[in-house]
């Protein structure tokens, strides 16, 4: 191999420029870590497709009321006994306190008041207020926390207060993401540092690899922040957390592959630049292919109808792009500066690599291999068919748990993990004393001419407690004023004929005013209160039933609201899974064909990662149901698990098979398989452990979706690393032999 050594000025200038550029990127990107939440949103409705009924209803709602206020429910529960008249006086006074609380929307004349209540439960043991907030995101969290602190001081003696409803739940959801960057970075980087320290027993190298990962994340955060700031993409707390872990994991994987080739070259040549050249030549293609595969798989999320999935695709792909750039530019520059010192105190020296003596019965391809990987190579080489059959049976046994996976959606209250979550506890209290769906009614948009029939049909639906049409505030105000004037005139006329007798009723009688519906473009808005908790499966069943029943009354009717949003989100996520999985597999298959110049090898690799994914989801179902006791899973969990596991799992197969092909061209297919397996074994196992550890860091965020995704990806990566890449793929490839490269010329070789 002809090595390249640049001139002195280039040896100084090139790494210096690269390091300065990356430090500038990190300097600009670092401060945006704390600002990314300013451009993120956790509004579930904003991620629904335009075709969903919920989306259409939201658009109609803005025509009836352009307010985007978020309702929170404040519920007070009497510790013992019933609410007294003295208590009611205090709660009447408390209304003013709630109206003046920070973040509460100001009351606009002719519109719904900012605070509705107090409303007393029929059992006489609880009091409820509906409070509308104009704030959102971090501002809403601050306002809700402020109200909770204030209520601790002003709640009447003998009562316990809870702030819940959509506003309270959203605030606690935002709180779950609070400090997500800092927590994830600390946990993930610490795990990576410890693993690298153990694997390489070098003090400086882990720092260089971690710098590569952090700088890649800084660059991606910087770009995504400005894309979101200009409304080119949507960022949520969920995608923000996934981005951090994905970039750190991928950048570390790519860095480890480059470091492995660099260290291998340092044992062969004296000049560090020659070693860098060899490392770059050997590592660039698999790193590029890996990054391209992951990016392509992530961009397949653009085919999703669920905008939260669609948004994650380019965000994560952008991050992977920066991980690739950092691994092939910033890391080599650092290694060029530090050279062998990066591996201190165990610095590789030419000709000093420890190799095992060649024994007479050594399989071709295992010459010089010692330790664990010699044993694995012998197992694969001597008993390939038995190895892959047994491994496949073990994986299929795990697949048997797949039917038990409950991923059709869960109540919003179950998204939040942990004890003493006020919004969750408040929902339980609310359900005990009031209609559980208070504050989150089903929203019906119907033709004005069909209003009465639609309201009657809605009221007849099981699970609906009350139905009301949205009133025209201005018309009602004018009607009330006119009625008051007429009543006053009638009373005045009565008084004119003489004063009333002692004890006689007042002549002023205010008549009841019938509700005047607000009509917009021939449509009315109807609120239907649920008896079930709005985010429950029972409530979703009510919405589905109403959508079926009301169409026969009004063919143009639309049914939306918080419950319908959750229902539409789950249905869209399930449809996305069936649509995107084939697209991802086809895209990855094409990339692998181009990379390996083969059809058989890509088919084998696709088969193994699909089996690995199914086994992971089967194991996850067993653990979720029987060990962790989770209530179920979000409908998008399988899709995210598939995209990450297939895209990242194929990484290790790419690292393995590109090296196998490289060695096969030199020494033949079967020896090349054993050589490729043993020389990549250590680095791929290390990379898998690092990636599993970084994704496991998502588990520190108390949100069910991220905890489940952390488990799925971590377990899946370990399965890929330990079973699929170590045993299944090499054993199947060894059993097939040279035909693994069909139809290329290499596939016609004799061994």
C-alpha positions, 0 to 999 in steps of 0.5 A, spaced: 500 500 500 502 506 497 502 511 503 501 519 503 505 524 507 503 531 506 508 537 506 510 540 512 505 546 511 499 542 509 501 538 516 500 544 520 495 548 516 490 542 515 488 540 522 489 547 524 483 549 520 479 544 521 479 544 529 478 552 528 472 551 524 469 546 528 471 550 535 467 556 531 461 551 530 461 549 537 462 556 540 456 558 536 452 552 537 453 551 544 449 557 546 443 554 542 442 548 547 438 552 552 434 556 546 432 550 542 426 550 547 424 557 545 422 554 538 419 547 540 412 545 541 408 540 544 402 541 541 399 534 539 394 537 534 399 541 531 402 535 528 396 532 525 395 531 518 390 536 514 386 530 512 384 528 519 377 530 522 380 533 528 385 538 524 378 540 520 375 541 527 381 545 529 380 550 523 373 551 524 374 553 531 378 558 530 373 561 525 368 561 531 373 563 536 380 566 534 382 565 541 388 559 542 387 559 550 388 553 553 383 550 559 386 548 566 381 545 571 382 547 578 379 542 583 378 542 590 376 536 594 373 537 601 378 532 606 371 530 610 364 532 610 360 536 605 362 544 602 358 548 607 355 555 605 361 558 609 366 555 604 362 557 598 363 564 600 370 563 600 370 560 593 366 566 590 372 570 593 377 565 590 374 567 583 378 573 583 384 570 585 384 565 579 382 571 574 388 575 577 393 569 576 399 570 572 398 567 565 391 567 565 387 570 559 384 576 560 376 576 559 374 580 553 367 582 553 362 578 549 367 572 549 368 566 554 370 569 561 377 567 563 375 563 569 368 559 569 366 557 576 365 555 582 361 549 580 360 544 586 359 537 585 353 533 586 355 529 592 357 536 595 364 534 596 368 538 591 369 545 587 371 546 580 373 552 576 375 552 569 381 557 568 383 559 561 391 560 560 394 564 554 401 562 555 404 555 552 410 551 553 415 554 558 411 560 559 405 555 561 409 551 565 411 557 569 404 560 570 401 553 572 407 552 577 406 559 580 398 558 581 400 551 584 404 555 589 399 560 590 393 555 591 398 552 597 397 559 601 389 561 599 386 554 599 381 554 604 382 550 610 380 542 610 381 542 602 386 539 597 387 543 591 389 540 584 391 543 577 389 539 572 385 538 565 389 540 559 393 546 561 395 542 568 397 536 564 401 539 558 405 543 564 407 537 567 408 534 560 413 540 559 416 539 565 418 532 563 422 535 558 425 540 562 433 540 562 432 535 557 439 537 554 443 537 560 440 531 563 441 527 557 448 529 555 451 528 562 448 521 563 450 519 555 457 522 555 459 519 562 456 512 560 460 513 553 466 516 557 467 510 562 466 505 556 471 508 552 476 508 558 475 500 559 475 498 552 481 502 550 485 503 557 487 510 554 486 517 558 486 522 552 482 518 546 475 518 550 476 525 550 477 526 543 471 521 541 467 525 546 469 532 543 467 529 536 460 527 538 459 534 542 461 538 536 457 534 532 451 535 536 452 543 537 453 543 529 446 540 528 442 543 534 445 550 531 442 548 524 436 546 527 434 552 531 435 556 525 430 552 521 425 552 526 426 559 528 424 560 520 418 555 520 422 550 516 421 545 520 417 543 527 421 541 533 418 538 539 421 536 546 420 529 543 424 530 537 429 534 541 431 528 546 431 523 540 436 528 536 441 528 542 442 521 543 442 519 536 447 524 534 452 522 540 451 515 539 452 515 531 458 520 532 461 515 537 460 509 532 463 512 526 469 515 531 470 508 534 470 505 527 475 510 524 479 510 531 480 502 530 482 503 523 487 508 525 490 504 531 490 498 526 495 502 521 499 505 527 501 497 528 503 497 521 507 504 520 511 509 523 508 515 520 502 517 523 500 521 517 501 514 513 496 511 518 491 516 518 491 515 510 490 508 511 485 509 516 481 514 512 481 509 506 479 503 510 473 507 514 471 512 509 466 508 505 463 504 511 462 510 515 459 514 509 455 508 507 452 507 514 450 515 514 447 515 508 443 508 510 441 512 516 439 518 513 435 515 507 431 511 512 430 517 517 428 521 511 423 515 509 419 518 515 417 524 510 412 519 507 408 519 514 401 522 514 403 524 522 407 531 522 410 529 528 414 523 525 415 527 518 418 533 522 423 528 526 425 525 519 429 531 517 431 533 524 434 526 525 437 526 518 440 533 519 444 530 526 446 524 522 449 528 517 453 532 522 455 526 526 458 524 519 462 530 518 465 530 525 467 523 524 471 524 518 474 531 519 474 533 526 476 527 529 482 525 524 484 533 525 485 531 532 488 524 531 493 528 526 495 533 532 496 528 538 498 522 534 500 516 538 499 520 544 492 519 543 492 512 546 497 513 552 499 509 556 498 503 551 501 507 545 501 502 539 508 501 536 509 498 529 510 491 529 508 490 536 501 488 535 500 481 539 498 475 535 497 468 536 502 463 533 499 460 527 497 452 529 497 447 524 489 446 524 488 454 524 482 455 519 484 460 513 482 467 515 484 466 523 491 466 523 494 470 528 487 471 532 487 470 539 482 470 545 475 470 544 474 472 537 478 466 535 473 462 539 467 465 535 471 464 528 472 457 530 465 456 531 462 460 525 468 456 521 467 449 523 459 449 525 456 454 520 449 451 519 448 449 526 450 456 529 446 460 524 440 455 525 440 455 533 441 463 533 435 464 529 431 459 533 433 463 539 431 470 536 424 466 533 423 464 540 423 472 542 419 473 536 413 469 539 412 475 544 410 480 539 403 479 539 402 481 546 405 488 544 400 493 546 401 499 541 394 502 540 395 508 544 395 510 551 391 515 556 395 522 556 396 521 564 399 515 563 405 518 559 407 521 565 411 517 569 412 517 577 408 518 583 405 525 586 404 528 579 399 533 580 395 533 574 394 526 574 392 525 581 387 531 579 384 527 574 382 522 578 379 527 583 375 530 578 373 523 575 370 522 582 366 528 583 364 531 576 364 528 569 371 526 568 371 529 561 370 536 564 374 541 560 375 537 554 369 536 551 367 533 544 367 538 539 362 538 533 361 542 527 354 541 524 350 545 519 345 550 522 339 547 519 341 540 522 343 543 529 337 540 533 337 533 530 345 533 531 344 535 538 339 530 540 343 524 537 349 526 540 345 527 547 343 520 546 350 517 545 352 513 551 358 516 555 355 523 553 352 527 559 351 534 556 350 537 550 350 545 548 351 549 542 356 555 542 352 561 543 353 568 539 355 572 545 354 579 542 347 577 540 345 574 547 348 580 550 343 584 545 337 580 547 339 580 554 339 587 554 333 588 550 329 583 555 331 587 561 329 594 558 322 590 556 322 588 563 324 594 566 318 598 562 313 593 564 315 594 571 315 601 571 308 601 567 305 596 573 308 601 578 305 607 575 298 604 576 300 604 584 304 601 589 304 594 590 301 591 596 305 589 602 308 582 600 306 582 593 312 579 588 316 584 585 313 587 578 320 586 575 320 579 572 326 578 567 324 572 562 329 566 560 333 568 554 333 562 549 340 560 547 342 564 540 347 559 536 353 562 533 353 561 526 359 561 521 358 560 514 352 556 515 355 552 521 354 551 528 359 549 534 356 544 539 360 542 545 358 535 548 361 533 555 364 526 556 362 522 562 369 518 561 376 521 562 378 525 555 384 521 554 381 514 555 380 509 551 372 509 553 372 516 550 375 515 544 370 509 543 365 515 544 368 519 539 368 513 534 361 512 535 359 519 534 362 519 528 358 513 525 352 515 528 352 523 527 353 522 519 346 519 518 343 526 521 348 530 518 353 528 512 357 534 513 358 533 520 365 533 523 367 531 530 373 533 534 376 535 540 382 533 545 379 526 545 379 526 537 386 528 536 388 523 540 384 518 536 386 521 530 394 521 532 393 513 534 390 511 527 395 515 523 401 512 526 398 505 525 397 507 518 404 510 517 407 503 520 404 499 515 406 504 509 413 506 511 416 499 513 416 497 506 419 504 503 425 503 508 427 496 507 427 498 499 431 504 500 436 500 505 436 494 500 438 499 494 444 502 498 446 495 500 446 493 493 450 499 491 455 498 496 456 490 496 455 490 489 451 484 490 444 482 491 444 476 495 448 479 501 443 485 501 437 480 502 441 476 507 442 483 511 435 485 510 432 478 513 437 478 519 435 486 521 428 484 520 428 478 524 432 482 530 427 487 530 421 483 531 425 479 536 426 486 540 419 488 539 417 481 542 422 481 548 419 489 549 412 486 549 414 481 555 418 486 559 413 492 558 407 487 560 410 483 565 416 486 568 415 494 568 407 493 568 406 499 563 399 500 561 401 500 553 405 504 548 404 510 544 402 508 537 408 511 534 413 507 538 413 501 533 415 505 527 420 509 531 423 503 534 423 500 527 426 506 523 432 506 529 433 499 529 433 497 522 437 504 520 442 503 526 442 495 526 444 495 519 450 500 521 454 494 524 452 489 518 455 495 513 461 495 518 462 487 518 460 486 510 465 492 507 471 489 511 469 482 509 468 484 502 475 487 502 478 481 505 475 476 500 478 480 495 485 478 498 484 471 501 477 469 498 470 469 501 470 464 507 477 466 509 475 473 508 468 472 512 472 469 518 478 475 518 473 480 517 469 478 523 475 477 528 478 484 526 471 488 526 469 484 532 472 488 538 470 495 535 463 493 533 461 490 540 464 497 543 460 501 538 454 497 540 455 497 547 456 505 547 450 506 542 446 502 547 448 506 553 447 512 550 440 510 548 439 508 555 440 515 557 433 516 554 430 512 560 432 518 565 426 522 562 420 521 566 416 520 559 413 513 557 414 514 550 422 515 551 423 510 556 420 505 552 424 507 546 430 507 550 429 500 552 427 498 545 433 501 541 438 499 547 436 491 547 435 491 540 442 494 539 445 489 544 441 483 540 444 486 533 451 486 536 452 480 540 447 475 536 446 478 529 452 481 527 457 476 531 453 469 529 447 469 525 450 474 519 457 471 519 455 463 519 449 464 514 454 468 509 460 462 511 454 457 509 453 460 503 460 461 501 462 465 495 455 466 492 453 471 497 456 476 492 452 474 486 452 476 481 458 480 481 465 477 479 467 475 486 461 471 487 464 466 482 470 465 486 472 457 488 472 459 496 
